[in-house]
């Protein structure tokens, strides 16, 4: 785990294409959505969904904006002030340490294509997920797949491809400027 954590710590930012599916829990069918993700430590992330529906989720490390162009609405939520890996996206953005914040174990016999699989169980029970499972590439220790089991038993899986690391992504890329005519709604349900 220490080698994986050291590799993870050396990444200042990254971008990738993703395929995202969610199954179980509150939804019975798994739909596949596609897009791009950009992450910059500490705490900044942006998921731009392009198929089948255009939507965007952006965090500047303090707030999260959920933007739905078809609805002409953006929902702004404050992140919890205590930090920590409360969501899978915040884990990717550097809010988490594999040994400090999780009970970690290698999953034997799990399909890992060209590497291995690590299961992470949050040490603190206030995360938005029960487990986080990472498929790690053996060659470069990159996360190729991330699955989170939520508190309702649903499984959200991201498969990453075309990974680019340490490109110097500007902080401005993680800010949201509402287009004209978009209703901005404040949601305090994430605040704890």
C-alpha positions in Angstrom: 0.0 0.0 0.0 2.8 2.4 0.7 4.1 2.2 -2.8 0.7 2.8 -4.2 0.2 5.8 -1.8 3.6 7.3 -2.8 2.6 7.0 -6.5 -0.8 8.6 -5.8 0.9 11.4 -3.9 3.2 12.2 -6.8 0.2 13.0 -9.1 -0.7 16.7 -8.9 -3.4 16.5 -11.6 -4.8 14.2 -14.1 -7.4 13.9 -16.8 -9.0 10.8 -18.4 -12.0 9.6 -20.4 -14.5 7.6 -18.5 -17.4 5.2 -18.8 -19.7 5.3 -15.8 -22.4 2.8 -14.8 -24.6 2.5 -11.8 -26.6 -0.6 -10.9 -28.6 -1.8 -7.9 -29.7 0.2 -5.0 -32.3 2.7 -6.1 -31.8 1.8 -9.8 -32.3 -1.6 -11.2 -30.8 -1.2 -14.7 -27.2 -0.2 -15.4 -27.0 2.7 -17.9 -23.5 3.6 -19.2 -22.6 7.2 -19.4 -19.5 8.6 -20.9 -17.4 11.8 -20.6 -14.1 13.2 -19.3 -12.8 13.8 -15.8 -10.2 16.3 -14.7 -8.7 16.3 -11.2 -6.3 18.7 -9.5 -5.1 18.2 -5.9 -6.0 19.3 -3.4 -9.7 18.9 -3.7 -10.6 20.0 -7.3 -12.5 17.8 -9.7 -14.7 18.1 -12.7 -16.8 15.4 -14.4 -18.1 16.4 -17.9 -20.7 13.9 -19.1 -21.2 13.9 -22.8 -23.4 10.8 -23.4 -26.2 10.1 -23.3 -27.0 13.4 -21.5 -24.8 16.4 -21.2 -24.2 17.3 -17.5 -21.4 18.6 -15.4 -20.2 18.2 -11.8 -17.5 20.6 -10.6 -15.8 21.1 -7.3 -13.3 23.9 -6.5 -12.5 22.2 -3.1 -15.1 24.2 -1.2 -18.3 23.7 -3.2 -19.8 21.3 -5.7 -21.8 22.5 -8.6 -24.2 20.1 -10.4 -25.1 21.6 -13.8 -27.8 20.3 -16.0 -27.9 22.3 -19.3 -31.2 20.7 -20.5 -32.9 21.8 -17.3 -31.2 25.2 -17.4 -30.3 24.7 -13.7 -27.2 24.5 -11.5 -27.3 23.3 -7.9 -24.5 24.6 -5.6 -23.7 22.7 -2.4 -21.0 23.3 0.2 -18.6 20.4 0.9 -18.3 19.2 4.5 -15.7 21.4 6.3 -13.9 18.4 7.9 -12.4 17.2 4.6 -11.6 13.5 4.2 -12.7 11.2 1.4 -16.5 11.6 1.9 -17.1 10.8 -1.8 -15.2 8.8 -4.5 -14.5 12.1 -6.4 -13.0 13.7 -3.3 -10.8 10.6 -2.8 -9.5 11.0 -6.4 -8.8 14.7 -5.6 -6.4 13.9 -2.8 -8.7 13.9 0.2 -7.6 10.5 1.5 -4.7 8.3 2.5 -4.9 4.6 1.8 -3.6 3.6 5.2 -4.8 6.5 7.4 -8.4 6.7 6.1 -9.2 3.2 5.1 -8.9 -0.5 6.0 -7.3 -1.7 2.8 -6.9 -5.2 1.4 -5.9 -6.8 -1.8 -8.8 -8.8 -3.4 -7.5 -12.2 -4.5 -9.1 -13.7 -7.6 -10.7 -10.5 -8.6 -10.6 -9.6 -12.4 -7.8 -7.0 -12.7 -6.8 -7.4 -16.4 -3.2 -6.2 -16.0 -2.8 -5.5 -12.3 -4.5 -6.0 -9.0 -7.6 -5.0 -7.1 -7.6 -3.2 -3.8 -10.7 -2.8 -1.6 -10.9 0.2 0.7 -13.3 0.4 3.6 -13.6 3.9 5.2 -12.4 4.0 8.8 -15.0 6.8 9.5 -18.6 5.8 8.9 -19.7 9.2 7.5 -18.6 8.6 3.9 -21.2 8.4 1.2 -20.1 4.9 0.4 -19.5 1.6 2.2 -16.5 0.4 0.1 -14.3 1.7 -2.6 -12.7 -0.8 -4.9 -9.8 0.2 -7.2 -8.3 -1.8 -10.1 -4.6 -0.8 -10.3 -2.4 -1.1 -13.4 0.7 -3.1 -12.5 2.9 -1.1 -14.9 2.3 2.4 -13.7 0.1 2.0 -10.6 -2.7 4.1 -12.2 -6.3 3.6 -11.2 -8.0 2.0 -14.2 -11.3 1.3 -12.6 -13.0 2.6 -9.4 -16.2 1.1 -8.0 -18.1 2.5 -5.0 -20.8 0.6 -3.1 -23.2 3.2 -1.8 -25.3 3.1 1.4 -28.3 1.8 -0.5 -26.3 -1.1 -2.0 -25.9 0.4 -5.4 -22.6 0.1 -7.3 -21.2 3.0 -9.2 -18.3 2.1 -11.5 -15.9 4.3 -13.4 -13.6 2.9 -16.0 -10.8 5.3 -17.0 -8.9 5.4 -20.3 -6.5 7.9 -22.0 -5.1 8.9 -18.7 -2.9 12.0 -18.7 -1.0 13.0 -15.6 0.7 16.2 -14.3 -0.3 18.5 -17.1 -0.6 21.7 -15.1 -4.4 22.1 -15.2 -5.3 25.7 -14.3 -7.4 26.3 -11.1 -9.8 28.3 -13.2 -10.9 25.1 -15.0 -12.6 24.1 -11.7 -14.7 27.2 -11.4 -18.3 27.5 -12.6 -19.7 30.5 -14.3 -23.4 30.1 -14.9 -24.5 30.7 -18.4 -27.1 33.4 -18.9 -30.6 32.1 -18.1 -29.5 29.3 -15.9 -31.2 29.1 -12.5 -28.7 28.7 -9.7 -30.1 26.9 -6.6 -28.3 26.6 -3.3 -28.5 23.1 -1.6 -27.2 22.7 1.9 -28.0 19.0 2.2 -24.3 18.0 1.8 -23.2 20.3 4.6 -22.7 18.4 7.8 
